Amino acid sequence: MSPKVKNGLSTGAVGALLNLCVGAIPCCGQIVALGAGGIAGYLTGRGEPFATKGEGAKSGAISGAISGALVLVGQLIGAIAFQLLGPVILRAMGQSSSALDFGGGIGLTVVISCCLGLVGVGFAAGAGALAGYMATQPQQAQA
């Protein structure tokens, strides 16, 4: 497995777990994806020898996009779990389930999470490209 894929999967898995915990707040997913993509791009830029900084940015963008996609999966699972378990938790606490508006159902939750998650994938790819570009130290050609 190439280092860019390995770095994207490992940081994406951690980001997905973090995003699973805050799945009820869809806007947090972009922040988690941005951080995961930047870390994946940095690790990729530092871990592989590249001839130019542009190659480091390209590999960083790929690893950032992979991590952002995994964060998107975590966001979807967290949002659906909140839609299903939110009313149960409120009833167990003695609140009525109408204390929070759960209108729209799971379908709307999936659509909103996917749209915001795709923005997060873009943020992660951009952060990965920037971090990969900055972390790459070009190798000199052997003469």
C-alpha positions in Angstrom: 0.0 0.0 0.0 1.4 3.4 -0.9 2.2 5.9 1.8 -0.4 8.4 0.6 -3.2 5.8 0.9 -1.9 4.5 4.2 -1.7 8.1 5.6 -5.1 9.0 4.3 -6.7 5.9 5.8 -5.1 6.2 9.2 -5.9 9.9 9.7 -9.3 9.4 8.1 -10.1 6.6 10.6 -9.2 8.9 13.6 -11.2 11.7 12.0 -14.2 9.5 11.4 -14.2 8.4 15.1 -14.0 12.1 16.2 -16.8 13.1 13.8 -18.9 10.2 14.9 -19.0 11.8 18.3 -20.1 15.2 17.0 -22.4 13.9 14.2 -25.4 15.8 15.7 -23.6 19.1 14.7 -23.0 18.8 10.9 -20.8 21.9 10.7 -18.2 20.3 12.9 -17.4 17.8 10.2 -15.7 20.3 8.0 -13.3 21.3 10.8 -12.5 17.7 11.5 -12.0 17.0 7.8 -9.8 20.0 7.4 -7.5 18.9 10.2 -7.4 15.3 9.1 -6.6 16.3 5.5 -3.8 18.6 6.6 -2.3 16.0 8.9 -2.5 13.3 6.1 -0.9 15.7 3.6 1.9 16.6 6.0 2.7 12.9 6.7 2.7 12.1 3.0 5.0 15.1 2.2 7.4 14.1 4.9 7.3 10.4 4.3 8.0 10.1 0.6 10.8 11.4 -1.5 9.6 13.7 -4.3 11.4 15.3 -7.2 9.3 18.5 -6.9 7.1 20.2 -4.5 4.2 19.9 -7.0 4.4 16.1 -6.7 4.2 16.4 -2.9 1.2 18.6 -3.2 -0.5 16.1 -5.5 0.1 13.2 -3.2 -0.9 15.3 -0.2 -4.2 16.2 -1.9 -4.9 12.5 -2.6 -4.2 11.5 1.0 -6.3 14.4 2.2 -9.2 13.5 0.0 -9.1 9.9 1.3 -9.1 11.1 4.9 -11.9 13.5 4.1 -14.0 10.7 2.6 -13.6 8.7 5.8 -14.6 11.7 7.9 -17.7 12.0 5.7 -18.6 8.4 6.5 -18.2 9.1 10.2 -20.5 12.2 9.8 -23.2 10.2 8.1 -23.2 7.4 10.7 -23.1 10.0 13.6 -26.0 12.0 12.1 -28.2 9.0 11.5 -27.5 7.7 15.0 -28.5 11.0 16.5 -31.7 11.0 14.5 -32.5 7.5 15.7 -31.3 7.8 19.3 -32.0 11.4 20.1 -35.6 11.0 21.0 -34.9 7.9 23.1 -32.2 9.7 25.0 -34.4 12.7 25.7 -37.2 10.5 26.9 -34.8 8.7 29.2 -33.8 12.0 30.7 -37.4 12.9 31.3 -37.7 15.4 28.4 -40.3 15.3 25.7 -38.9 14.4 22.3 -40.3 17.6 21.0 -37.7 19.5 23.0 -35.5 19.3 19.8 -37.1 19.4 16.4 -36.3 16.0 14.8 -38.4 17.0 11.7 -37.3 16.0 8.3 -36.3 12.5 9.2 -33.4 10.5 8.2 -33.6 11.3 4.5 -33.1 15.0 5.1 -30.3 14.2 7.5 -28.5 12.1 4.9 -28.8 14.7 2.3 -27.5 17.5 4.5 -24.7 15.4 5.9 -23.6 14.4 2.3 -23.7 17.9 1.0 -21.7 19.3 4.0 -19.5 16.2 3.9 -18.5 16.8 0.3 -17.5 20.3 1.2 -15.4 18.8 4.0 -13.7 16.4 1.4 -12.8 19.5 -0.6 -11.4 21.2 2.4 -9.4 18.1 3.3 -8.0 17.7 -0.2 -7.0 21.4 -0.2 -5.4 21.2 3.2 -3.6 18.0 2.2 -2.3 19.6 -0.9 -1.0 22.7 1.0 0.5 20.6 3.8 2.1 18.2 1.3 3.5 21.1 -0.7 5.0 22.8 2.4 6.3 19.5 3.9 8.0 18.2 0.7 11.7 18.7 0.5 12.7 18.0 -3.2 15.3 15.4 -3.8 18.2 16.5 -6.0 18.8 14.4 -9.1 21.8 12.1 -9.0 24.5 13.2 -11.5 
